[in-house]
Amino acid sequence: MTGMTTRPDRGGDPPSRPAVPIVPDQAAPPDRETGALPPAPAPVADPPAADPAGQPAGSAAPPADTGSDADGTAAESPAPKRDRAQYGVCAFLALVGGLVIFDATTRIGNAINTADPIGPKAVPILLGVLLLIIAAIYGVDVARGGAGEPEAGEDVDLSTPIDWRTVLLLIGAFLVNAVLIDRLGWVISGTILFWGSAFALGNRHYVRNLLIAVAMSLITFYTFAIGLGVDLPAGVLQGIL
């Protein structure tokens, strides 16, 4: 009969229903056309386990302490150390500026004409005032702890000792040029200077360096003579050059 309900037993409780049998998963039938079995369902991954600190595995670690206080402000860095040696540079700039102004106001005349209405004092006084201003600004910056970045040495190894052989050879080349420039002339002494400097710095292409040294000496000789109007000593080549 339809529309009938199960009557409770004598105790008033409804009778228990029979348990539904659990049917294990069965593989799906193969495809009729290809005969291949369908892919098995992917297993469900278990949730990540929590570590002892209470953070789930794989989660981002909390940010490390950056030294900030409770208000979020960064910790104060130590005050920079003043380089007192820079005060010497400030004093030197101020001294030079004062000397330039003093020389301009005492030794330079007041010759003013129509071609030069400003006179010869204006430029030296301006330079002296600029030197004093730079010295003052530099002193204030040093007093506030300002300092330039230390020299990194670029590609020079600062731990290696000084190559005194190279230094002495360069000094010798300059001394020979100073002694011979009046007797032999700039072209010959300059050639010795350029060739000796290349030799001191490790270049061993003797013939090529000699040709380059002669060319540089001639170029500088005629540049000073023609371009600047300054005659360098010709020496034994007087009348030839």
C-alpha positions as CSV (number, residue, x, y, z in Angstrom):
1,M,0.0,0.0,0.0
2,T,1.1,3.5,-0.8
3,G,1.0,6.3,1.8
4,M,1.6,4.1,4.8
5,T,4.2,4.8,7.4
6,T,6.1,2.4,9.7
7,R,4.4,2.1,13.0
8,P,6.6,2.5,16.1
9,D,7.0,-0.5,18.4
10,R,5.6,-0.8,21.9
11,G,8.4,1.3,23.5
12,G,7.6,4.3,21.2
13,D,10.9,4.2,19.3
14,P,10.8,3.7,15.6
15,P,12.3,0.5,14.3
16,S,15.9,0.6,13.0
17,R,16.5,0.5,9.3
18,P,18.7,-2.1,7.8
19,A,22.3,-0.9,7.0
20,V,23.1,-0.2,3.4
21,P,26.0,-2.3,2.2
22,I,29.1,-0.4,1.0
23,V,30.1,-1.3,-2.5
24,P,33.8,-0.9,-3.2
25,D,34.9,1.3,-6.1
26,Q,34.9,-0.5,-9.3
27,A,37.0,0.3,-12.3
28,A,35.2,2.0,-15.1
29,P,34.6,-0.2,-18.1
30,P,37.0,0.3,-21.0
31,D,36.2,2.5,-23.9
32,R,34.3,0.5,-26.5
33,E,36.1,2.2,-29.4
34,T,39.8,2.2,-28.2
35,G,39.6,-0.4,-25.5
36,A,41.8,1.8,-23.2
37,L,40.9,2.2,-19.5
38,P,40.1,5.7,-18.3
39,P,42.7,7.4,-16.1
40,A,42.4,6.7,-12.4
41,P,41.3,9.7,-10.2
42,A,44.2,11.6,-8.6
43,P,44.7,11.0,-4.9
44,V,43.6,13.8,-2.6
45,A,46.7,15.4,-0.9
46,D,46.7,15.5,2.8
47,P,46.8,19.0,4.4
48,P,50.4,20.1,5.4
49,A,51.4,19.2,8.9
50,A,52.1,22.0,11.4
51,D,55.6,22.5,12.7
52,P,56.4,22.7,16.5
53,A,56.1,26.5,16.3
54,G,52.5,26.3,15.1
55,Q,53.2,27.4,11.5
56,P,51.9,25.0,8.8
57,A,54.6,23.4,6.7
58,G,55.4,25.3,3.5
59,S,54.1,28.6,4.8
60,A,56.3,31.7,4.8
61,A,58.4,32.2,7.8
62,P,57.7,35.3,9.9
63,P,59.9,38.3,9.0
64,A,63.1,38.6,11.0
65,D,63.6,41.5,13.4
66,T,65.2,44.4,11.6
67,G,66.1,46.3,14.7
68,S,62.9,48.4,14.7
69,D,61.3,49.5,17.9
70,A,57.7,49.2,18.9
71,D,56.7,52.4,17.0
72,G,58.2,51.0,13.7
73,T,61.1,53.4,13.6
74,A,64.5,52.0,12.6
75,A,67.2,51.8,15.2
76,E,69.5,54.8,15.3
77,S,72.9,54.2,13.7
78,P,76.0,55.4,15.5
79,A,77.1,59.0,14.7
80,P,79.8,59.2,12.0
81,K,83.3,60.0,13.2
82,R,84.6,63.3,12.2
83,D,87.8,63.4,10.1
84,R,89.7,66.2,11.8
85,A,92.4,66.1,9.0
86,Q,89.8,67.7,6.6
87,Y,90.0,70.9,8.7
88,G,93.5,71.3,7.3
89,V,92.1,71.3,3.8
90,C,89.5,73.9,4.8
91,A,92.2,76.1,6.4
92,F,94.4,75.8,3.2
93,L,91.5,76.9,1.0
94,A,90.7,79.8,3.2
95,L,94.4,80.8,3.3
96,V,94.7,80.7,-0.5
97,G,91.5,82.7,-0.9
98,G,92.7,85.3,1.6
99,L,96.1,85.6,-0.2
100,V,94.4,86.0,-3.6
101,I,92.2,88.8,-2.3
102,F,95.1,90.5,-0.5
103,D,97.3,90.3,-3.6
104,A,94.4,91.6,-5.8
105,T,93.8,94.6,-3.6
106,T,97.4,95.6,-2.9
107,R,99.6,94.7,-5.8
108,I,97.3,94.9,-8.8
109,G,96.8,98.5,-10.1
110,N,93.6,100.2,-10.9
111,A,94.2,100.5,-14.7
112,I,90.8,100.9,-16.3
113,N,90.2,101.9,-19.9
114,T,87.4,101.7,-22.4
115,A,88.6,98.3,-23.6
116,D,88.5,96.9,-20.0
117,P,86.0,98.8,-17.9
118,I,86.0,96.3,-15.1
119,G,89.7,96.4,-14.4
120,P,92.2,93.7,-13.4
121,K,91.1,93.3,-9.8
122,A,87.6,91.9,-10.3
123,V,88.5,88.3,-11.4
124,P,91.1,87.7,-8.6
125,I,88.8,89.1,-6.0
126,L,85.9,86.9,-7.2
127,L,88.1,83.8,-7.2
128,G,89.3,84.6,-3.6
129,V,85.7,85.1,-2.4
130,L,84.7,81.8,-4.0
131,L,87.6,80.0,-2.3
132,L,86.5,81.4,1.1
133,I,82.9,80.3,0.5
134,I,84.0,76.8,-0.4
135,A,86.2,76.6,2.6
136,A,83.3,77.6,4.9
137,I,80.9,75.1,3.3
138,Y,83.5,72.4,3.5
139,G,84.2,73.2,7.2
140,V,80.5,73.0,8.0
141,D,80.1,69.6,6.2
142,V,83.1,68.2,8.1
143,A,81.7,69.4,11.4
144,R,78.5,67.6,10.7
145,G,80.3,64.3,10.1
146,G,80.4,64.4,6.3
147,A,83.2,62.4,4.7
148,G,84.0,61.1,1.2
149,E,83.9,57.5,0.3
150,P,87.2,55.7,0.8
151,E,89.2,55.0,-2.3
152,A,88.5,51.4,-3.4
153,G,91.6,51.2,-5.5
154,E,89.6,50.1,-8.6
155,D,91.7,47.3,-10.1
156,V,94.8,47.9,-7.9
157,D,95.6,45.5,-5.2
158,L,96.2,47.8,-2.2
159,S,97.9,45.0,-0.2
160,T,100.8,44.7,-2.6
161,P,104.0,46.6,-1.7
162,I,105.3,49.6,-3.7
163,D,107.3,48.7,-6.8
164,W,110.3,50.9,-6.0
165,R,112.2,49.9,-9.1
166,T,109.5,51.4,-11.3
167,V,109.3,54.5,-9.2
168,L,113.0,55.1,-9.3
169,L,113.2,54.5,-13.1
170,L,110.4,57.1,-13.7
171,I,112.2,59.6,-11.4
172,G,115.4,58.9,-13.3
173,A,113.7,59.6,-16.7
174,F,112.4,62.9,-15.5
175,L,115.8,63.9,-14.0
176,V,117.6,63.1,-17.3
177,N,115.1,65.2,-19.2
178,A,115.6,68.1,-16.8
179,V,119.4,67.9,-17.2
180,L,119.5,67.5,-21.0
181,I,116.7,69.7,-22.2
182,D,118.8,72.8,-22.4
183,R,121.9,71.1,-24.0
184,L,120.3,68.6,-26.4
185,G,116.9,70.3,-26.8
186,W,113.4,69.2,-26.1
187,V,113.0,66.8,-29.0
188,I,116.0,64.6,-27.9
189,S,115.3,64.9,-24.1
190,G,111.6,64.4,-24.6
191,T,112.3,61.3,-26.6
192,I,114.4,60.0,-23.8
193,L,111.6,60.9,-21.3
194,F,108.8,59.1,-23.2
195,W,110.9,56.1,-24.1
196,G,112.3,55.7,-20.5
197,S,108.8,56.1,-19.0
198,A,107.5,53.3,-21.3
199,F,110.5,51.1,-20.3
200,A,109.9,51.8,-16.6
201,L,106.3,50.7,-16.9
202,G,107.2,47.4,-18.4
203,N,106.9,47.9,-22.1
204,R,109.6,46.1,-24.0
205,H,108.8,47.0,-27.6
206,Y,112.0,49.1,-27.9
207,V,111.9,50.1,-31.6
208,R,108.2,50.9,-31.6
209,N,108.4,52.9,-28.4
210,L,111.3,54.9,-29.8
211,L,109.3,55.8,-32.9
212,I,106.3,56.8,-30.8
213,A,108.6,58.9,-28.5
214,V,110.1,60.8,-31.4
215,A,106.7,61.5,-32.8
216,M,105.3,62.7,-29.5
217,S,108.4,65.0,-29.0
218,L,108.0,66.6,-32.4
219,I,104.3,67.0,-32.0
220,T,104.6,68.7,-28.6
221,F,107.5,70.9,-29.9
222,Y,105.5,72.3,-32.8
223,T,102.3,72.5,-30.8
224,F,104.0,74.8,-28.3
225,A,105.8,76.8,-31.0
226,I,102.9,77.3,-33.5
227,G,99.8,76.9,-31.3
228,L,100.9,78.7,-28.1
229,G,103.8,80.8,-29.3
230,V,106.2,79.2,-26.8
231,D,109.5,78.1,-28.2
232,L,110.9,75.0,-26.5
233,P,114.7,74.6,-26.4
234,A,115.9,73.2,-29.8
235,G,119.4,72.4,-28.5
236,V,121.7,70.7,-31.0
237,L,118.9,70.7,-33.5
238,Q,118.7,74.5,-33.7
239,G,118.3,75.6,-37.3
240,I,117.0,72.1,-38.3
241,L,113.6,72.2,-36.6
